[in-house]
Amino acid sequence: MRYGQGGCISKCDSESKSNILSTLLKLSQQTWAQIKSSPRNKLGFEKMPQEEFRIAMSSTVTPEVKMIVFRYSDKGRIAGYRIHDILHVVLVGEELYKH
């Protein structure tokens, strides 16, 4: 995340911040197998090509990185990538990608 820019938690309101943290806490209590088997509109995720995002990725996110997106509210999303058992959160907020 680039502090103060689109896709950064600093741009989210208090309710969104609370929902993001709540979702990350719930995810942290699940195995990746459980997360994979969850519907994407619950605690599951969907894969999203980087070119679908409206917000530019940090230069640390190379083109071959496979992005995954979780929901924290009807419109709110958490986007990141997984390395082993770690989710690296890259973007949060609404309107992160083209629908």
URPEHU-V590432 format. One record per residue. N is the residue number from 1. PHI is phi in degrees with one decimal (none if undefined). PSI is psi in whole degrees, 0 to 359 (999 if undefined). OMEGA is omega in degrees with one decimal (999 if undefined). Layout:
n = [N N]
phi = [PHI PHI]
psi = [PSI PSI]
omega = [OMEGA OMEGA]
This chain:
n = [1 2 3 4 5 6 7 8 9 10 11 12 13 14 15 16 17 18 19 20 21 22 23 24 25 26 27 28 29 30 31 32 33 34 35 36 37 38 39 40 41 42 43 44 45 46 47 48 49 50 51 52 53 54 55 56 57 58 59 60 61 62 63 64 65 66 67 68 69 70 71 72 73 74 75 76 77 78 79 80 81 82 83 84 85 86 87 88 89 90 91 92 93 94 95 96 97 98 99]
phi = [none -104.6 -52.1 82.9 -106.9 -54.0 86.8 -98.5 -60.6 -64.1 -89.6 -86.9 -78.1 -59.0 -64.4 -64.3 -58.4 -61.8 -65.4 -61.6 -64.2 -61.8 -64.0 -64.0 -63.8 -61.5 -61.9 -66.0 -93.5 -109.6 -83.1 -64.7 -63.7 -65.4 -62.8 -61.2 -85.7 -80.0 -61.2 -63.7 -88.2 -110.4 -98.5 -79.1 -142.2 -130.1 -83.8 -141.3 -62.2 -57.5 -69.4 -79.0 -77.6 -81.8 -104.0 -64.9 -75.0 -61.4 -64.8 -77.1 -95.9 -76.1 -57.0 -81.0 -67.9 -90.3 -87.2 -125.7 -127.6 -112.2 -97.5 -117.9 -161.5 -54.6 -107.7 -79.0 -132.4 -118.7 -115.0 -168.5 -141.8 -107.6 -125.6 56.0 -101.5 -107.1 -93.5 -97.5 -79.7 -109.5 -138.9 -138.8 133.0 -102.5 57.1 -75.9 -143.0 -72.3 -98.6]
psi = [144 111 131 356 170 141 1 144 336 340 354 150 173 318 317 317 316 315 321 311 320 316 316 323 315 316 323 343 0 155 164 328 318 318 315 327 353 146 147 338 3 244 5 186 170 151 145 122 144 327 348 343 140 338 132 139 153 153 346 345 100 159 332 354 130 117 144 149 130 155 140 352 185 314 343 139 152 120 138 195 157 133 115 242 10 129 121 108 128 318 147 152 191 159 40 333 167 133 999]
omega = [174.6 -173.6 176.3 -179.5 179.8 179.7 179.6 179.8 178.5 179.6 -178.1 175.8 -175.8 -179.6 178.8 178.2 178.6 179.5 177.9 -179.2 178.1 179.2 179.4 176.9 178.1 179.1 -177.7 -179.5 -178.4 170.6 177.1 177.1 177.7 179.4 -179.8 -177.6 178.8 174.5 -177.1 178.3 174.2 177.6 178.8 -178.0 171.9 177.0 -177.0 176.7 -178.7 -177.3 177.5 -176.6 178.1 -177.0 -179.0 176.9 172.8 179.6 177.6 178.1 -177.0 -174.2 -177.7 -180.0 178.3 -178.1 173.7 -174.3 176.3 174.8 169.1 174.1 -179.5 -178.3 -174.6 -178.3 172.3 -178.9 179.3 177.6 -176.2 168.8 -174.1 -178.5 -175.8 172.9 176.8 -177.5 -176.5 -177.4 172.2 175.2 178.8 177.0 179.7 -176.6 -179.9 179.3 999]
